[in-house]
Structures are given as structure tokens and as C-alpha cells.
Amino acid sequence: MRRVYLDHIAGTPLHPEVREAMLPYLGEYFGNPQSLHSFGQESAQGIEEAREKVALLINAEPEEIYFTSSGTESNNFAIKGIAAAHRKKGAHLVLSAVEHQSVLHSAKNLEKSGFHVTEVPVDRHGLVDPEAVINAITGETALVSVLWANGEVGTVEPVESIAKVCREKEVPFHTDAVDAAGNIPVDVKKTGVDSLSLSGNQFYGPSGSAALYLKKGTRCLPLIDGGIQESGKRAGSENLAGIVGLGKAAEVAQRELPFRAGKIKLLRDSLIERLTQASDRVILTGHPEKRLPHHASFCIEFVEGEAMLLNLDMKGIAAASGSACTSRALKASHVLLAMGIDHATAQGSLVFGLVESNTSDDIDYLIEVFPEIIERLRQMSPLYPGLDKS
């Protein structure tokens, strides 16, 4: 049976150059980077070289990069740490309604300690209006957080405009760029963000490798207490091999980004055009133009996402329904609901993530099996026959 992997939003394969860079740090170089002896300093050098490479990817300074274990940790670090550091100013947070769960749940956790949260709505494409952010900010706002790009529907947000609003209001601005960094150009100096999360597993780096960018001067309390690692901001022994791998993945992404995006976008456009024509009632979700180059997402009416995934998997095709953090939740995506899609339709979400190794043959195979799967599942739906009768 042919096997086709189209779930690269959930994670990407390790780049051969990344694997090669990591291998010495899984054996030869094992010293604790905090140790003063030569074994430790060899490891410390590997970490600092990786810090420089990650900084170059997003046009930051190396000392503004703090390594973490995941995009989720980076988001928790930023939301809780910046909010706590600015508590004297006020206990108000502004978020978009389509943030990742790690941002939304961090905010809910802060509500237990007296913070209150305003969720800014989005339009039918998932776009945040900077004017809505302006209207949500008050004199007590401690932090604004709007993601750079949405991993469920692919929409790229007007981050630069939102950052400008926050600068004018003198409010720290964080952006979850986990789905953006390494896939589209990300420049923290140009956009003027104060804090940014990224994750290596989104651009051919190892799982468990991520970073938080904190603009010099941005106040943020540590999330993990303990030792002096990461300039006292993030305690705990470093994931040496993972950090080196993240650095190499950032280096490769910076070098290959223009070529990757152009090639994958053509394949993505073909997938979108052909899938929406393969069956009726297939709705493209997210912005038709302002979207990630490797991302295609849909709602298939009268079919449940879980059933589609299982049937596609039986044909050897891997896809997703919602984000990787919600695909097992068996409930409608908060992102799709915020975009005005009804509960029943939102249950039929389908997400594809492409990489360079995907081919037009992969898309051909998907289009070959897709209509039969959808028709079979619809015939089992109690709603679909009613549509035929009407």
C-alpha cells in the first residue's frame, strides 16, 4: 500500500544535516555546559553557536534567545512570565480568539490569580483586526498576545501592525510564531515584537527543541525555578543535542527558506484547487491568500474529522483534523467556531501540511481516494440523506 505523509503541521522529519550535527552531542560531547572544565566548555560552545543560529533566523541578538523544551513551554513562559512581571501596571490580558491552547490555557490559569482576559474576535478567514486590538487595550493591560500564523487554518496575521499598536500603547506584545518561524520570513526587529515563541519540529529540527525570544529590556519572570541556566531565565540542565539540532535546523531554514516556500506553495495551491473540486460541500478554511505556503485546510460537510482521518489512514494517508493538540479531543475547534463556522461543519475539519519531499504524485493519490471515502461516510450520516430529499 502506498504511504503518503501530509501531517507536517504536527511535526516535520529530521533534516539529514540536523541529524549529523546532533550525533556528536549524543556521545562524544556530553559534559555539563555549566561545568568549568574543558568537557563542559565544549558543550557550552555548542549551545552558544546554536543560539547565534536561531537568532539569525529571526534577526534577533543571541542574548535575546532562551532555549526551552517546546513551543508550549515558550508560550507559557512568555504569557505567565511577562504578565507577572507587569502585574503592578495591571491585571489585564488581550488575546486573539484563535490562539493556541498553550496561550489560552496560560491565560485561564492567570485568571485564577486575579487577571482578566479580553479575547479579540477574528473575521471569517481568521484574521485579527489591529483596530480591535486597539479597542481592547486599557490602561491596565499587562500583555497582548496574537499568534503570527495559525496552525489550524494557515492564516498569517498582521503582526507588524499589531506590534505597532502595542508600542504606541506601551504594552508588551508576544506572538506565538511556532507555525511561522522557519516556514516564512520572520524578522523581530522589523516587526517590533517584544517576545516570540518558535519550535524546531516545525522546520526539520528535533522534537523537544524550542526557544523564546525576549527583546532586550523586556521584563519576564522565570517559569521554572532552579539554577542559573539560560541567564537565570530557565533553570534545568540543557537538552544539549536538541539545542544543537535546533541551531542547525535554523541555519538550514535560513539558507533554504526562499526555495522551500516557492516549491511547496505550488503543490499547496494544486491540492486546494483539486480537493475542493473532488467532492461537493468542501470548504476551504483560512485566508485564501494570506496563509502559510505549506498549509491547506478544509471543512467537509456532513462528515466527521475523526472518521476521515481513520479512513485516509487505511489508505496510507496521514492528515490531521484541527491542531495536533486537539485532534483527539473530539470536539469542534475553537478556531473554526471563532471564524463563524457552525459546530456541525467544524466537526468535519481536515488539515494537510506539506514539505519539500511531498510530490504531485502524493496529491494525485489523495485526490484518487478522497471522493470515495467522503461519499461512503456521507451515506452513513443521518444528516446527508435529508439534504438529498430537500
Protein Blocks (a to p, Z undefined) as FASTA:
>chain_A
ZZddfblmnoccddfklmmmmmmmmmmpmcdfkbmbfklmmmmmmmmmmmmmmmmmnopa
fklpccdfbfklmmmmmmmmmmmmmmmnoccdcddfkbcfklmmmmmmmmmnopacdddd
ddfkopacfklmmmmpcfklfbdcddfbdfklopacdfklmmmmmmmnopacdddfklmg
opaccdfklnopabdcddfklnopaehiacddddehiacddfbgcdfehhhlagcjddfk
lmmmmmmmmmmmmmmmmmmmmmmmmmmmmmmmmmmmmpghiacedjfklccfkbccddde
hiafklmmmmmmmnopacdehjfklmmnopacfklmmnopafklmmmgccddddfkbcfk
lmmmmmmmmmmmmmmmmmmpmklmmmmmZZ
